[in-house]
Amino acid sequence: MAVKAYKNLEFLNSPDARVVRIVSEFLEPQTRFRKQQITDTIVFFGSARFTDRKTALKMYNDVKKLNPQNEKNFVQKLRKAQIAVEMSKYYEDAVTLSKMLTEWSSSLPTNGRRFVVVTGGGPGIMEAANRGARLGKGKSIGLNISIPMEQFVNKYVTKELSMEFHYFFMRKFWFVYLAKALIVFPGGFGTMDELMEVLTLIQTGKLNKKLAVIIYGSSYWRKVLNFDVLIEHGCIDKTDLGMFKFCDTPRKAFEELKSFLTKNYL
């Protein structure tokens, strides 16, 4: 007896069925969000490589115990451990901010779950934000992506809201579609890609909603991205800087977001 097309795994995994797989990555998350009554989200982006302060300090202390005379590349290892301690600040801040936002959103007298924290589901800043939501006694979303390195689902993502994507563009769609705010912690290529795509959507008017964009960690980001140079060379307008705000403390970011979300969505 012939196998029905929708049960034919050879076909479903073939290039000819790519459109079916793409549509599945739209419909399956949509179904989950409806079941969980997710109305809208707050997105956290940032490096997958940062750790919490306790782990970073252990790494640093372990390196310090080594004998510099016998240990190959000791200076490089020590510097890497020092940087891990420095950057662990952002992990801890992400936990704190996510907890504050989750506790606030859970207190709102609204139908459905408002302003739910969503991350890429992996380690680093993603783990920190999901962890903060857990500490705030709320649910959080993890939109994981199948890639060879780094990515695994962290233990703080709410089980029924843990999703696995193959296509980056479908994952990005779900990051933005329900979002009312975006918080961008220090990160690398992936974080910059996500930030720039969102800013492009806002700049070009492709988003039919107001979206708060918080760039967290001004000392880091002003070194990595020199927006003044873009203005100087006529690549962007000075008014484009109004699309986002810099914040350096969880309290400042929380107050900015609370004010924006209350004014525009409550």
URCORKA-V761217 format. One line per field, one symbol per residue. ss: DSSP state (@ for helix, = for strand, . for the rest). burial: + if it has 16 or more other C-alpha atoms within 10 Angstrom, else -. Layout:
ss: ???
burial: ???
//
This chain:
ss: ....@@@.@@@@..@@@@@@@@@@@@@@@@@@@@@..=..=====.......@@@@@@@@@@@@.........@@@@@@@@@@@@@@@@@@@@@@@@@@@@@@@@@......=..====.....@@@@@@@@@@@....======.............@@@====..@@@@@@@@@@.======....@@@@@@@@@@@@@@@........=====.@@@@@@@..@@@@@@.....@@@@@@.===..@@@@@@@@@@@@@@@@.
burial: -----------+--------+---+---+---+----++++++++++++++++--++-++--+----------+--++-+++-++-++-++++++++++++++-++------++++++++++++++++++++++++-++++++++-----++++-+++--+++++-----++-+++-++++++++++---++-++--++--+--------++++++++--+-----+------------------+++-+--++-++--++-----
//
